Amino acid sequence: MVHSDWPEWTLLPGIGETLAKRIVQNRSERGLFRHHADLLRVSGVGSRTFERMRPYLLPLPEENHLPEQDVAARE
């Protein structure tokens, strides 16, 4: 979820190509999803869609262990 491209999103129930591309664009423009519920900020992802995909979402890394933060810490 943190780095998935749009084709991977389409594997989830209720997510077609258009919504998958919108999810990836939102993540690119507004930053990584820190919590699964952050998907609700994407136009087209409402509570019903979110609840349908939720069982398939893997746990997210803890906020202080995201890869880009590890790189920034080493610089």
C-alpha positions in Angstrom: 0.0 0.0 0.0 2.8 2.4 0.8 4.4 2.0 -2.6 1.9 0.0 -4.7 1.3 1.1 -8.2 -2.2 1.3 -9.7 -2.4 -2.2 -11.2 -1.9 -3.7 -7.7 -4.7 -1.6 -6.4 -7.1 -3.0 -9.0 -6.7 -6.4 -7.3 -8.8 -5.2 -4.4 -12.6 -5.5 -4.4 -14.3 -2.4 -5.6 -11.2 -0.8 -7.1 -11.1 -0.3 -10.9 -8.5 1.3 -13.0 -9.8 4.9 -12.6 -10.0 4.7 -8.8 -6.7 2.9 -8.6 -5.0 5.7 -10.5 -6.7 8.3 -8.3 -5.4 6.5 -5.2 -1.8 6.6 -6.6 -2.1 10.2 -7.7 -3.5 11.2 -4.2 -0.6 9.5 -2.5 1.9 11.2 -4.9 0.4 14.7 -4.3 -0.5 14.5 -0.6 2.0 12.0 0.8 2.0 8.4 1.9 -0.9 6.9 3.6 0.0 6.7 7.3 -3.2 4.8 8.3 -5.6 2.7 6.3 -8.3 5.3 7.0 -6.3 7.8 5.0 -7.7 6.1 1.9 -11.0 7.9 2.7 -9.4 11.2 1.6 -9.4 9.9 -2.0 -12.4 10.9 -4.1 -14.4 7.8 -4.8 -13.3 5.9 -1.7 -16.3 6.0 0.6 -17.0 4.0 3.7 -18.5 1.1 1.7 -15.5 0.8 -0.6 -13.1 1.2 2.2 -14.8 -1.6 4.2 -14.8 -3.9 1.2 -11.0 -3.5 0.7 -10.0 -3.3 4.4 -9.7 -7.1 5.0 -7.1 -7.2 2.2 -4.9 -4.4 3.4 -1.6 -5.3 5.0 -0.5 -3.6 8.2 1.3 -0.4 7.5 4.8 0.2 8.8 4.9 2.3 11.9 5.2 6.0 11.1 8.7 6.2 12.4 9.9 3.2 10.3 8.9 4.3 6.8 11.7 3.7 4.3 12.1 7.4 3.2 12.5 8.4 6.8 15.2 5.8 7.3 17.1 7.3 4.3 16.6 10.8 5.6 18.0 9.8 9.0 21.1 8.4 7.4 21.9 11.6 5.4 
